[in-house]
C-alpha cells in the first residue's frame, strides 16, 4: 500500500474512532444530537477549507516571522508553498484531479483579472519577488484557487443537492457577465447592482440541501452564497493585514477592508461556484421529496468519514 493511501486511511480511521466514541453520547437526547451535528458541521467546514486555511496561515505567519535575510523573497516562498500543498492534496487523494483542473482554470481566470486590476491601480503587491507576471506575484492566483477548492470539497463533504436549481445556462450567463464587469466597469457603467438582482432572480427560489450528519438540512441558496462571501471577506482582511496585497486606502497603514468589497467577492464566488459545476453537476431534488422527510443515514462511523 502506498504511503499516500495509508495517510488517507489513517485520517479516516481517526474520524471513525471519534464518531464511535461520541455517537452514544449524542444519541441520549435531542439537544446532544443537535450539538453533535453542529460540531460535525463545523469540522466538515474546516476540512473543506483545508487549502484556504493553510494559505491564510502561510500569509499571516510569513508576514510576522519572515526573516529579512531570507534567501528567497516571501512572495516566491508563498508560490512554492502553495504548489507543494496542492501537490500533497492530490498525492494523498484528498483532492481529485478533475477538481484540481477546475481550480487551475479558476487560477488562470483570477490571474488574468489580477494583471488587469493591478495595472489600473485597484490594488498592489508591495514586496519585490521573482515569480511574477508584471506586477502580479504568481501566488495571487492561488487565492482564487482557495475559493474553488472550498466549494468543490464542500459539495462532496456535505453531499449537496439543490431544490429549484435554475437552468444551467442562466448560471453561466451570470458568471460570464460578472467576469466581464470586473474589466468593463473601468470604461463604462458598473452593472453589479443588476448582477445582484439577476442572482437573486435565478437563485431566489433555490435551496441548498446538505447533510452535516445523518439528517439532510436545507438553506436558501442566496443566504448560503452570502455567508460564503462574508467569510471570504474575513479572509481578505487577514490577507491585507499580512501585506499579501494592499488597497490604495491602506498604503498609509492597515485598516479593515470596507464591507462593500463583499459584493465583489460575492460575484467572484459565484463565478467559482459555476466553474465547479463542471465536475460536480448540480444534483436536483424536489421540495416535495424533502418535505416528505428523507430517511436518516445509518449512524455508522464510516458515513462520517466518507469521501474525505
C-alpha positions as a printed Julia matrix, in Angstrom:
308×3 Matrix{Float64}:
   0.0    0.0     0.0
   1.32   3.41   -0.91
   2.26   5.97    1.71
  -0.31   8.47    0.37
  -3.05   5.84    0.58
  -2.13   4.95    4.15
  -2.29   8.62    5.16
  -5.86   8.92    3.91
  -6.79   5.67    5.64
  -5.23   6.93    8.85
  -7.32  10.12    8.74
 -10.47   8.13    8.05
  -9.65   5.76   10.89
  -9.34   8.61   13.36
 -12.63  10.12   12.22
 -14.36   6.76   12.58
 -12.89   6.25   16.04
 -14.04   9.7    17.15
 -17.57   9.04   15.85
 -17.73   5.65   17.57
 -16.75   7.36   20.84
 -19.07  10.4    20.52
 -22.17   8.87   18.9
 -23.51   7.09   22.03
 -23.33  10.38   23.95
 -25.07  12.25   21.12
 -27.96   9.79   20.92
 -29.02  10.25   24.56
 -31.08  13.39   23.84
 -32.18  15.71   21.05
 -30.06  18.55   22.43
 -26.96  16.39   22.41
 -27.79  15.19   18.92
 -28.09  18.76   17.68
 -24.87  19.76   19.44
 -23.02  16.85   17.83
 -24.49  17.67   14.42
 -23.35  21.28   14.81
 -19.88  20.06   15.75
 -19.74  17.84   12.67
 -20.92  20.77   10.55
 -18.03  22.88   11.83
 -15.5   20.09   11.36
 -16.65  19.44    7.8
 -16.47  23.16    7.03
 -12.94  23.3     8.42
 -11.95  20.26    6.35
 -13.46  21.84    3.24
 -11.32  24.94    3.94
  -8.14  22.87    4.15
  -6.31  24.6     1.3
  -7.65  28.07    2.06
  -6.86  27.73    5.76
  -3.33  26.62    5.01
  -2.82  29.64    2.75
  -4.09  32.07    5.41
  -1.7   30.55    7.95
   1.14  30.96    5.46
   0.23  34.57    4.66
  -0.02  35.69    8.27
   2.84  33.5     9.51
   5.32  34.71    6.92
   4.25  38.32    7.47
   5.06  38.05   11.17
   8.1   35.76   11.04
   9.77  36.12    7.62
  13.46  36.97    8.14
  14.96  39.99    6.37
  17.95  37.95    5.18
  15.93  35.03    3.75
  17.49  33.56    0.57
  14.25  33.98   -1.4
  11.5   36.58   -1.39
   8.45  35.93    0.77
   6.12  36.07   -2.22
   8.21  33.45   -4.04
   8.12  31.21   -0.98
   4.32  31.52   -0.97
   4.21  30.37   -4.6
   6.36  27.31   -3.85
   4.41  26.53   -0.67
   1.04  26.74   -2.47
   2.23  24.42   -5.24
   3.52  21.99   -2.61
   0.22  21.99   -0.73
  -1.73  21.36   -3.93
   0.64  18.55   -4.82
   0.2   16.95   -1.4
  -3.59  17.16   -1.61
  -3.51  15.33   -4.93
  -0.87  12.81   -3.86
  -2.86  11.91   -0.74
  -6.11  11.81   -2.75
  -7.66  14.46   -0.53
  -8.41  16.37   -3.73
  -9.49  14.89   -7.01
  -7.77  15.51  -10.31
 -10.93  16.77  -12.01
 -11.37  19.26   -9.16
  -7.76  20.34   -9.48
  -8.27  21.05  -13.19
 -11.24  23.33  -12.47
  -9.25  25.03   -9.7
  -6.41  25.54  -12.19
  -8.86  27.15  -14.62
 -10.02  29.5   -11.88
  -6.38  30.19  -11.01
  -5.77  31.32  -14.6
  -9.02  33.31  -14.71
  -8.09  35.03  -11.45
  -4.52  35.78  -12.52
  -5.72  37.45  -15.74
  -8.01  39.64  -13.69
  -5.18  40.4   -11.24
  -2.9   41.6   -14.05
  -5.65  43.91  -15.31
  -6.67  45.21  -11.89
  -3.15  45.96  -10.66
  -2.4   47.79  -13.92
  -5.42  50.0   -13.17
  -4.37  50.63   -9.57
  -7.21  48.73   -7.89
  -4.67  47.15   -5.52
  -0.96  46.43   -5.46
   1.63  43.94   -4.2
   4.17  45.96   -2.18
   7.01  43.41   -1.97
   9.51  42.52   -4.68
   9.83  38.99   -5.94
  10.93  36.98   -8.97
   7.97  34.69   -9.72
   5.52  37.23  -11.11
   3.81  38.42  -14.26
   4.03  42.19  -14.48
   3.04  43.49  -11.07
   1.34  40.27  -10.01
   3.17  37.6    -7.98
   2.1   34.12   -9.01
   0.84  33.19   -5.55
  -2.11  35.55   -6.1
  -3.87  33.06   -8.37
  -3.9   30.58   -5.5
  -6.09  32.99   -3.53
  -8.79  32.39   -6.12
  -8.0   28.68   -6.18
  -8.75  28.58   -2.44
 -12.34  29.57   -3.17
 -12.72  26.94   -5.88
 -11.14  24.29   -3.65
 -13.54  25.08   -0.8
 -16.64  24.91   -3.0
 -15.6   21.64   -4.64
 -14.71  19.98   -1.32
 -17.84  21.27    0.46
 -20.03  19.9    -2.33
 -18.63  16.42   -1.7
 -18.37  16.54    2.08
 -21.92  17.78    2.61
 -23.41  15.75   -0.28
 -25.06  18.94   -1.53
 -28.24  18.73   -3.58
 -30.49  21.54   -4.81
 -34.16  22.37   -4.75
 -35.39  24.61   -7.61
 -31.9   24.96   -9.08
 -32.13  27.34  -12.08
 -31.37  26.31  -15.67
 -27.63  25.9   -16.16
 -27.47  28.47  -18.95
 -28.7   31.21  -16.59
 -25.91  30.49  -14.09
 -23.27  30.53  -16.83
 -24.67  33.8   -18.19
 -24.48  35.34  -14.71
 -20.88  34.14  -14.24
 -19.83  35.45  -17.66
 -21.43  38.86  -17.12
 -19.88  39.13  -13.64
 -16.42  38.37  -15.01
 -16.8   40.83  -17.88
 -17.95  43.53  -15.46
 -14.75  43.21  -13.43
 -12.99  44.61  -16.51
 -15.61  46.71  -18.26
 -16.67  48.88  -15.32
 -13.35  50.73  -15.66
 -14.51  52.02  -19.05
 -18.3   52.02  -18.9
 -21.11  51.68  -16.38
 -20.82  49.28  -13.45
 -23.65  46.74  -13.71
 -23.01  44.93  -10.42
 -26.35  46.05   -8.96
 -28.06  44.46  -11.93
 -25.96  41.33  -11.41
 -27.0   41.16   -7.76
 -30.64  41.43   -8.86
 -30.09  38.76  -11.55
 -28.56  36.39   -8.99
 -31.5   36.97   -6.63
 -33.89  36.29   -9.51
 -32.4   32.95  -10.55
 -31.38  31.7    -7.1
 -34.18  33.29   -5.05
 -36.33  30.13   -5.05
 -33.4   27.7    -4.82
 -32.24  25.85   -1.71
 -29.09  24.0    -0.71
 -29.79  20.56    0.76
 -26.79  19.48    2.79
 -26.01  16.71    5.26
 -23.81  17.61    8.25
 -24.59  14.23    9.78
 -27.48  11.78    9.33
 -30.34  14.19    8.62
 -30.43  16.35    5.47
 -30.91  20.07    6.17
 -31.68  22.92    3.82
 -30.81  26.6     3.47
 -31.83  29.25    0.92
 -29.12  29.42   -1.73
 -28.85  33.2    -1.59
 -28.23  33.02    2.18
 -25.59  30.34    1.73
 -23.84  32.27   -1.03
 -23.82  35.46    1.05
 -22.35  33.59    4.02
 -19.53  32.23    1.87
 -18.84  35.73    0.53
 -18.77  37.06    4.11
 -16.13  34.55    5.17
 -14.07  35.33    2.07
 -14.2   38.98    3.2
 -12.88  37.89    6.61
 -10.04  36.05    4.84
  -9.36  39.11    2.7
  -8.86  41.18    5.85
  -6.33  38.62    7.07
  -4.59  38.76    3.68
  -4.32  42.54    3.6
  -3.19  42.59    7.24
  -0.4   40.24    6.16
   0.51  42.65    3.3
  -0.18  39.94    0.75
  -1.78  42.76   -1.24
  -2.66  46.35   -0.39
  -5.54  48.6    -1.43
  -4.78  52.26   -2.19
  -6.52  53.35    1.03
  -4.22  51.05    3.05
  -0.88  52.44    1.85
  -0.51  54.64    4.94
  -1.47  51.83    7.31
  -3.69  48.78    7.5
  -7.38  49.06    8.3
 -10.36  46.81    7.8
 -11.41  46.37    4.19
 -14.74  48.17    3.61
 -17.69  45.81    3.82
 -18.72  46.98    0.34
 -15.93  44.78   -1.03
 -18.03  41.78   -0.07
 -20.16  42.48   -3.14
 -17.19  41.9    -5.43
 -16.38  38.67   -3.6
 -20.0   37.58   -3.9
 -19.8   37.89   -7.69
 -16.37  36.28   -7.88
 -17.53  33.44   -5.65
 -20.49  32.9    -8.0
 -18.01  32.55  -10.86
 -16.09  29.95   -8.86
 -19.29  28.12   -7.94
 -20.4   27.91  -11.57
 -16.97  26.65  -12.63
 -17.13  23.83  -10.07
 -20.39  22.63  -11.63
 -18.19  21.36  -14.45
 -17.13  18.49  -12.18
 -19.97  18.48   -9.64
 -23.06  18.77  -11.8
 -25.87  20.13   -9.62
 -27.93  17.22   -8.29
 -31.55  18.28   -8.1
 -34.25  17.08   -5.74
 -37.86  18.15   -5.36
 -39.19  20.17   -2.47
 -41.91  17.56   -2.02
 -39.33  14.83   -1.54
 -37.51  16.88    1.08
 -40.69  17.92    2.9
 -41.89  14.32    2.96
 -38.84  13.55    5.05
 -35.61  11.98    3.93
 -34.58   8.73    5.58
 -31.79   9.18    8.07
 -28.46   7.74    7.13
 -27.17   4.8     9.07
 -25.42   6.03   12.23
 -22.17   4.32   11.45
 -18.72   5.81   11.66
 -17.92   5.08    8.03
 -20.55   7.59    6.83
 -18.99  10.34    8.91
 -15.58   9.59    7.4
 -16.81   9.02    3.85
 -15.14  10.79    0.95
 -12.8   12.99    2.99
